[in-house]
Amino acid sequence: MMRPRVFVRNGRLMKMWKRLDTKEITMCDKKMRQLLKYIETVVFAVLYRLYNHWFVRQYEHLKEVRMSMTCAGLGLLLALFMFCAGQAGAQQSATVEKEPKTKLESFQARTGAVVIKGYSRIGNVSAVGTVEVTAMEFTDAATGKKQTGIAIEIKGGRLENTDISFIDYDEVDSLIKGIDYISKVTTEVTKLGQFEATYKTKGSFRATTYSSSRSDLIDAAVSSGYIMTATAFLSLQQLGELRAIIAEAKQKLDSVK
């Protein structure tokens, strides 16, 4: 506020002017303080909002990091569990394999002797998996003792496992008759809805026919192994082809006696 250009020599007017000037300064100072306080309040509110937004984002980020670490830990724990289970299964499988179930397995497991192995691949059947039949002959070089039979190798079509079952010569006829029997089984064998017919050898080779739950057809499967089994899925016609190959392998063994 501008001062009026009044030049007064009277002392009383000068005193009044000084009072007005002092009062105006006091009022301006009070308004300035109020303005500064308002600005301080606004700045504090803005800073509080910014800090609150930053804190929320950091908290959410920490939650995500913690969740990721938890998932990673669980995944590592599950992988470790599966590895230990696999190792235990492998040890158990190795223990089982050390116990021969057939004469062929016992013969080729001999130690301290020279064992000569002769073999002829007879044929195979391919479907959902592959089944290969081989005629086998083991000979002790020192004594001349022989042991014959067949080996059936199955390469699984779904889990892609591979396993071999050995079948002694004196068990081959029973296997052929078993396949003949299960190939003729129909749904009339039971009054229940589904059936399975299985023939199993000493060397853990299994041939199975079963009724399909998706159709009226009867399907077949062959498997080998004690723990980690290998399975091939066949039709009845393919099971008949496998039976013919096994019979041919027996004839091959008969011809070399």
URJOLIN-V718391 format. One record per run of one state. SS is the DSSP state (H for helix, E for strand, L for the rest). FROM is the first residue (numbers start at 0). TO is the last residue. If there is no record, write none. Layout:
BEGIN
[[SS,FROM,TO] [SS,FROM,TO]]
END
This chain:
BEGIN
[[L,0,9] [H,10,96] [L,97,101] [H,102,107] [L,108,113] [E,114,125] [L,126,126] [E,127,139] [L,140,144] [E,145,155] [L,156,160] [E,161,167] [H,168,183] [L,184,185] [H,186,188] [L,189,194] [E,195,199] [L,200,203] [E,204,210] [L,211,216] [E,217,223] [L,224,228] [E,229,234] [H,235,254] [L,255,256]]
END
